[in-house]
Amino acid sequence: MAAKEISVKKYVVRLSGAEREQLEALLGKGKSPAQRLLKARILLKADVSEAGEGWSDSRIIAALDTSPSMLYRVRKQLVEEGLEAVLSRKQRAAPAVARIFDGEKEAKLIALACSKPPKGRARWTLRLLENKVVELGIVERASDSTIGRTLKKNTLKPHRRQCWVIPPKANSAFVAAMEDVLAVYTRPRDADRPLVCLDETSKQLIAETRVPIPMKPGRPARFDYEYARNGTANLFMMFAPLEGWRHVEVTDRHTAVDYAHVLKELADIHFADARQIVLVQDNLNIHCKASLYDAFPAAEARRLVERFEWHYTPKHGSWLNLAESELGVLASQCLDRRIADKPTLSEEVAAWQFDRNAQHTKANWHFTTPDARVKLKHLYPSC
């Protein structure tokens, strides 16, 4: 073994046996921060005790790919403060820059961002908040970027709003209808009693007034802002989630008579062999047995009424209707564009329907009554 390269230094590393064991154990675990492991290696290589290697600074720098200043700081800290000071992370006495919004001031900013915006404004902006916190004396000065960082940390976005269906609290009618639909969704598939969800939506018919410019490499397609309105059309969605089947009926309106004819088609054409159809729908005023009596003679209406097992989602609970989810897929995949007239709409919807049915795309519902009693506990009346 080559002789130790010991030179005259102001800060000489001379480790005890216990200190060497501590450093070697630290390196053996390998789970400490990289900076601490580097310091341990430097000390072991620079140790001039009997058990040490006594490497020169140049050799340590080359072997460990570190800097002379780093090596000097480790030597100095060991001699002046001890081994624990070298290995422990030095805590900063105070932040480099004091935070403008901290503690009570941050709480006041959050409360302000959650409050009603000034008169004449739809929502708070960062610039409005910047001016208001100074006006109220919360802080002497602030910038919109500082306010933005503070709100982002608290996951607040006062410039955005979301439309949401807010169900009533502690409402027995909501809970009863919800649990009824959830119980239906847990039934196994029965070919004699298929589950069908029904919902409808409207589509505005819009024609182009100028020929769009098709896309080219590096340039998106261009559509003129001006367009011609050609009225609206209604779409009835009938979705059998366990069968992987759906049918969309395009009509001029969504009256009680239109609804009745959709049910007749569902019972006598699409599921003519079924003993009874389990029907789930929302609480729209035309979604009732009376609509069948408006459209057909009493005997025929009664026959159709008995072909269905009627279930309704709760008011403000249309998210429980799987037909609504399927309408969302239709809207994003097919309807999200300008369609000029009803024949074109019918043709496009039929093509979408054919492709989706060919793939037998089903719905896999996971939310159950036990889940609802935990996650939606606030909806249940307290006994």
Secondary structure, DSSP 4 states (H G I P E B T S, - for coil): -PPP-----SS-----HHHHHHHHHHHHH--S-HHHHHHHHHHHHH--STTS----HHHHHHHHT--HHHHHHHHHHHHHH-HHHHHSPPPPSS-SS--SS-THHHHHHHHHHTSPPPTT-SS--HHHHHHHHHHTTS-S---HHHHHHHHHHTT--TT-------PPSS-HHHHHHHHHHHHHHTSPP-TTS-EEEEEEEEEEEEEESSPPBPPBTTB--B--S-EEEEEEEEEEEEEETTTTEEEEEEES---HHHHHHHHHHIIIIITTT-S-EEEEE---TTSSTHHHHHHS-HHHHHHHHHTEEEEEPPTT-GGG-HHHHHHHHHIIIIISS---SHHHHHHHHHHHHHHHHHTT--------HHHHHHHTGGGSPP-
